[in-house]
Amino acid sequence: MRSVLILGGRAPVALDHARRFHRQGWRVVVGDSIPCRLSAFSRAVHASVRLASPRHAPTGFVTGLRAAIDQHRIDLVVPTCEEAFHLSRHRDALPAGTQYAVDGFEQLRALHSKWTFLGLAQHCGAHVPDSARVHSIEQAREWAKGAPVVLKPEYSRFGVHVRLHPHGMPEDAPPLAQAGAWVVQRFHAGTEACSYSVAHAGRLLAHACYRPKHRLGASSSYYFAPHRSEAIRGFVETFVRKIGYTGQIAFDWIEGADGTATVLECNPRAVSGVHLFAPDDALPDALCGQGDACVEPAEASPRMLAAIMLGAGGARALRTGRMGEWRQDWRRARDVIGVAGDRAPLAGAIADLAAYAWSAWRSGNTLREAATQDIEWDGEPLPDA
């Protein structure tokens, strides 16, 4: 029996990967540097391992990862969150006989940069918005010249610090936060879409596209409605072939009223499109670099994080008078945490959330920071382990 180590066990996408690998005959181990009971409580998981923070203790992270690979005889390592950057950076220090579903570090660095990526995306079949790299609000205002723009740190996640100015930058726009360089980008009106894909050596092996219909404010989505776009799929296929990409890769999009697909940024890791694949879809084979055809989700029903959809989503529907639409969306979707025959991850999610809340209270961070600060990477040099 082959064994897979899925990193970032805190994430719902890791749980989804674990269930799919298990169903298709793999022994599943999950690992993370904070409690990951969300995935560890699943019946699909054979074992879980606690690792050191790759951001704060890279030597301990590599040592623990090497030990886990040896102990559990791991054939494949699949990252899901920003530990992907650290895994890639230190891959040469890990056992050579194991496969790692991640590309080279310099490739990931270029894709993680919201500025560098835009240059790579040129001439791949999608519209790339006019943009500039700036270091002050004055530079951004001078470049924008009154036009509608979006401002975001060059390295960021979950929409943190993003500023939307669909009517142009106001005169009293506050200074840019000290988060390194920023990208100012022409604002494009339209409908949001996201894509998730798997490639190996430039071949597109899996692809899903969805609309993030319900969100926590302007941040993460908790409702994933399948969406088909040949323009988006065509771009992804061309792009991964152009750069010879290996691993998981995701993009954020705006689709205009005329059908034009504008690519906004890239996330070289797993995103919620994983949830759209059915248990028997050959996503594990794609992550191994196997298969000739591109795997796409066999089912067309939406997925959701039901607890958030019920709480935050229901409250928002009440405030905005859209309960009818909310009920319809609720009935159409399936939860990605609690599934028939495997409900324990619901308790794991509650336990993890309580741990994040306690950590946030002790450190004075936000809940999001408490859940990700140990793995984040914002382009700074990463030392040898």
TAGIGI-V71949 format. One record per helix or strand of 2 or more residues. SS is the DSSP state (helix for helix, strand for strand). FROM is the first residue (numbers start at 1). TO is the last residue. Records with the same first field share a line. If there is no record, write none. Layout:
BEGIN
SS->FROM-TO ; FROM-TO
END
This chain:
BEGIN
strand->3-7 ; 27-32 ; 47-50 ; 76-78 ; 99-100 ; 127-128 ; 131-134 ; 149-153 ; 163-165 ; 182-186 ; 191-200 ; 203-215 ; 221-226 ; 247-255 ; 261-267 ; 295-296 ; 303-304 ; 334-335
helix->12-23 ; 37-40 ; 58-71 ; 83-89 ; 91-93 ; 105-112 ; 116-120 ; 137-144 ; 230-243 ; 272-276 ; 283-287 ; 306-320 ; 323-332 ; 344-363 ; 367-372
END
